Amino acid sequence: MKAARGSLLGIEHLKAEEISGLLGLARKMNPRKARPLLRGKRVLLLFYEASTRTRSSFEVAAQSLGAATTLVLSSGSSIEKGESLLDTAYTLRAVGADLIVVRHPNAGAPALMAAHLDIPVINAGDGMHEHPSQALLDAYTILRHKKTLKNLQVAIIGDIYHSRVARSAIHLLSKFGAKIALCGPSEFLPEVAATLAPGLRITRTAEDAVHGADVVMVLRVQKERLAGEKISLENYMSRYQMTLPRLRLAKKDALLMHPGPIIRGLELTWEVADCSQSMIVEEVHNGVPVRMAILAKALGKAS
Ligand code: ASP
């Protein structure tokens, strides 16, 4: 499917050089020092699903670059009256959008919009498919603490099946030669996940996944995507919850990451969320310059 120029729909089809280019551009971005690269541009934020970090940081990023932003939420808009995704997209284009950031519960919704619009579309999370800006900000965060992604031992633990964050992270990290272990019960990690990228290792034991890791990425149980599947949370927590003793099996300087929102006491303990290795707040902080880079690049203002 063709896509409007400048669109960012996923990590899977990006080249490593394009990713490095975006990360390099993000390093030059400073949200506190206004650079009106996007003055006169209108960024429409179209959210069909709940969001705190992604939505606010795309908004702050756009405004830091001098763009005007308008937020449209599915609740309270004509989407509730039954307007289709494409009709909503054409409407926002007609209002004067120069770029649309969209989050949608269905995989492929941003790609569909990008195929029908003449302005860039940025995927802010589509169903269980991809969350490219999260993968980019996670790579940016890791590279602030580690020299390279090559041969880095990364453990991704939890509800991988329902996680667009995991999918984008796997694509990105494997393009740069990280050694990835995926860990979770079969409901959250079917064997077929091993085919997402070359060299992935699947393990059912948190201790095994974390052992010797440089990065431990913990994921939320995506209850909203369980679709009637029943899992025993108690059993899950006893085997996969990130606790301090489990985290201590990783390298001493391992980074603890989580895309948020965190559910303290479920996928990780309070102590782990607040420990000195936790990158959870830093990831959010880094989301702003990374999203500034994404917007500037999409609108052809990368310099
Ligand atoms: N915030 C992330 C997402 O939108 C992760 C999560 O919700 O657990 O996919």
Residues whose N, C-alpha, C, O or C-beta is under 5 A from the ligand:
A	BS01	LIG	G125 V165 R220 P259 G260 P261
